[in-house]
Amino acid sequence: TGRPRPAITDLPAYKPGRSAAAAEADHGIRDAIKLASNELPFGPLPTVAGAISSGIEQIHLYADHGAGQLRSDLARFLDVDVAQVTVGAGSAGILQQICLSYCSPGDEIAMCWPSFEAYPVFALLVEAEQIRVPLRDETFDLSALAAAITPATKVAFVTNPNNPTGTVVGTDEIVAFLDAVPSTCLVVLDEAYNEFVDDPRVTDSTRLLDDHSNLVITRTFSKAHGLAGLRVGYAVGHPDVISMIDRTLVPFAVNALAQRAAVASLAAVDEMRERVATVVAERARVRDALRTRGWTTPDPQANFVWLPVTDAAAELGVALERQGVVTRAFPDVGVRVTISDTAGNDRLLAALDASGVTPR
Ligand code: PMP
């Protein structure tokens, strides 16, 4: 079987959220819903579906590796130069490219924790040391993170909103962090859930790029745009950083149908925002219903809510799943639940009531 790298034999593969079908088979139930991967509860917009269908005629041809149309549309949308934008196979693909482009074995990658579970996978992949700083009040602690950065730290992840807690830090705090971090450390502002934020302390982070050439912002078409199955993410930063990220893109990684869908979705940004507003309104309703029932939940700013139930997390996850509501339990930490449509959210609330776990 060959000789795999020791770093890879030690590497646990990324574990995606459980499917509804797996829960149905395990518990002998029907009509399970998956609220485990922070997906949008809506299918494609008609113009996006149309762009994908008409693209089928061309699938014998390679995609445009440089994604020229999508990059220039993104540059116009973000009001930046086209050399400041690139796309990759999901923002996870871009985060992996960033680690490949910036970290050698023994370098450090800093993050607060718990956060997005792919970061440790990418750190192990490039044989970088992880510096994990605990969250404070379920939120990124940027002063502690800045204090933990050393000359060997090549990448620092700032996840805003954070996954799995859904909390945000204000843009002022990010500016102070950037001012405190040496320019030898690339600050990766992971904004996968940016479009769902309604906290006024968070303003447009792309405006920080002019003064901070070691900042790169990543976003995605998977969440607000509802294109998780197609794998398109993007990065915005200094042209030199973008050029370094581009060097580790697998040839034609963003496929032709995904590029077409992303272009169409960007052209339908008003409809996208309407759908996001629907999710944000449901999020407020679920947050209030949870608090009324006695559950503690930090202010949710992404398309999910976080129940920091600590040692009851595994039990609560299984109790919900038995009732056909598949969530993401982080044993001994908490349970993360994706905001769905009204019917899905009502099922969650009913399943929580019947879970047998006391609200805390
Ligand atoms: N960043 C964060 C914080 C996430 O939660 C996710 C998805 N779970 C991603 C990045 C990656 O998403 P995608 O690759 O679909 O763009």
Boltz pocket constraint, residues with backbone or C-beta under 6 A from the ligand:
constraints:
  - pocket:
      binder: B
      contacts: [[A, 37], [A, 38], [A, 89], [A, 90], [A, 91], [A, 92], [A, 93], [A, 116], [A, 159], [A, 161], [A, 162], [A, 163], [A, 190], [A, 192], [A, 219], [A, 220], [A, 221], [A, 222], [A, 228], [A, 232], [A, 233]]
      max_distance: 6.0
